[in-house]
């Protein structure tokens, strides 16, 4: 049953200052998103971090999506590149 499975994302104030991480690792959701934003593929992330699974990377993306659903307005400024 999916509800009975161990969560893939965890947060503990004693691990990585409480940032959400992949459960059982010190790999933050933030790091995964940074790597994806920099153009790395899921395959490259998995190669660099063999303790990760594709399911864990997708869980990190889903976690970020849900976090952004909150009723908060995030001001975005354009920056020159």
N, C-alpha and C positions, 0 to 999 in steps of 0.2 A: 504494500500500500504506500502510495506516495507520501501521505501525511505522517507515516511512521518513520520515514527515512531521516537520517541525520542531516541537519541543515548544512548547506555548503558554504554559507556566509556566517561568520561569527564576529562578535565584538566583545572585547574584554579590556577593561582599563589597564590591565597589566601587560597587554600585548600591543605593541605599536601604538601606544598612547590612546588606545580605545578605538582606533580606526577600524572600519570593517575589513576583515581579512578572509581569505579562503580558509575554512575551518581546518585546523591541524597544521597550518603554515603561518609564516610571517609575511606572506605575500598579500599586499593590500589591494582592495578593489581599485583604489586610486592608481596604483602602479599599472595594473592591467589596462585601465582606460588610457593612461598616458602612453603606453606602448601602442595601443590600437590607434590613438590619435596621431602618433608619430609615423604611422604607416606600416607597423608590423602586422603580420598576419597571425591568426590564431595558431597556425602551425609553427611559426617562428617563436611565439611565446611558449608553446609547449616544449619546443626543443631547448629553449633557454632555461626552463623550469620544469624538469621531468616529473616533479612531484604533483604537478597540475594535471587536470583532465580537461578535455573539451567541455564537459558538462560544468566544471567549476568556472571556466572562463565565461561561458554563457550565463551562468548564475550571477557572476559579477556584473555583466551588462544588464541583466534583468533587475538586479538590485539597484543599480544607478538609475535605471528608468523609473522604478517605483519611487525612489528618493526624490526625483525631480517632479513627480506628480503632485507633490504637496502644494497647497494653495499659497505659494510664495512667488513674488515677482522678482526675477533676477535681472537687474539692469545689465545690458550688454553694450559695450562700447566697441566700435570698430577701431582696429589698429592697423597701421600701415605695415605691409610686409615687404 
